[in-house]
Amino acid sequence: MLAKRIIPCLDVRDGQVVKGVRFRDHVVVGGILELAQRYRDEGADELVFYDITASPQDRSVDRSWVRRVARILDIPFCVAGGIRSVADAEQVLGEGAEKISINSPALQNPDLIGALSARFGAQCVVIGIDSQTLDGEYYVYQFTGDPERTRNTARRTLDWVREVQARGAGEIVLNCMASDGVRTGYDIEQLTAVRQLCSVPLIASGGAGAPEHFAAVFEQAGVDGALAASVFHSGTIAIPDLKRALAARNIEVRP
Amino acid sequence: MTRLAIIDSGGANIASLQFAIDRLGVSSTLTTDAQVLRAATHVILPGVGAAADCMSRLRQAGLVETIRTLTQPLLGICVGMQLLFESSEEGDTVCLGLLPGRVRRFAGRAGFPVPHIGWNQLEFDAANAGNPLLAGLNSGDHMYFVHSYAAPPGPVTLARTTYGEPFSALVQQGNVQGAQFHPERSARNGACLLGNFLRL
């Protein structure tokens, strides 16, 4: 059976892994290679490296570390942040990344999704969506790496989920912003709504605080993977313990 | 002495394969030179992206006949494995024809999103457990998959995987083998498979 994926996310800023609360107030948690190695050894199923400063500052991710990471990692990893063109993507994938994740640039230029999918195949193209509830509707937010520039795009999240799939997205990471960093659990309701529209793999992001939160999002929202950062970086949850807890509830995981 | 040639099929993620081979302490040459391929002890055909694109790159490089007539161990990975078959439903592509059968798109059953992405299990019978390609591996071991097309199980299937339907995860016939998963991204199990191939 296909295993549910446990995915630590390493938010990268200026060459270091950082973590903020509700996307603000970032603190350094460690070096990129050191954390990549640690998660590989602990049994993470995949890693995401997200350059949170890339899109807001209108510059591309510093990619010198991608190759260094690719040399030591024997699990898949995805690079997000500042990939705005087929050429950007070609470079990141050529350095050894498995997948690329596009967020703000896809909102600015939706045609990019189709161009990337045609060139590399849908399986390489992950669309990241930052979503927040406003008056009972889910809306897509942009430039969430920088609190000063974060804005509501006025796009409804469910519409955007449909559109990115039609354009060739191979996977969706839904980050529920209200839950991000506060460790009160994934937004099951929103993820369930998106899951129903999603014929590609869906990854939950935002809100993991305890092993039960992972179990709940797999059992109730039916997502394919769950992404988290602070609970792993801080050691609050150790991946081997988490996987044992999930397996004990008959959730399929890779040992 | 192992002389591994990796066919430069133009796929974007060849670097990760090279790094995995490096980690095994084996040196490899990335090439489109038919002479280098023929002189190698082992050849890997990687592939990412659309089958038609990959085939047309092999044609442009004049490598179709070379690959078809190799006699040393050949390993196709992911789309590289799919190209070993007669044809693929993806873009209705004529492939290398080294293995019998046609590669098909996943049916897209409810509860089974396509692409099939993630860690899934190899399934093989005890009768195949003694195959040198499976040395050190057990039925039930996880490998990392990323694909929308797959070869149905058939006479060349060495190990299956199930995702709504069974498909060929590992195939072998004569000097030709194929892995639908990415051994270079499948942690210890993937390294084991690559090592087994390089010892053939």
Interface residues (C-beta under 8 A of the other chain):
Chain A: M1 L2 A3 R5 R40 D45 R67 A70 R71 D74 I75 P76 A89 E90 L93 G94 E95 G96 A97 E98 K99 A118 R119 F120 G121 A122 Q123 C124 G170 E171 C198 S199 V200 P201 L202 G222 D224 G225 R254 P255
Chain B: A12 N13 I14 A15 S16 F19 A20 D22 R23 V48 G49 A50 V79 G108 G111 P113 V114 P115 H116 I117 G118 W119 N120 Q121 H142 Y144 V146 H147 S148 T162 Y163 H182 E184 R185 S186 A187 R188 G190 A191
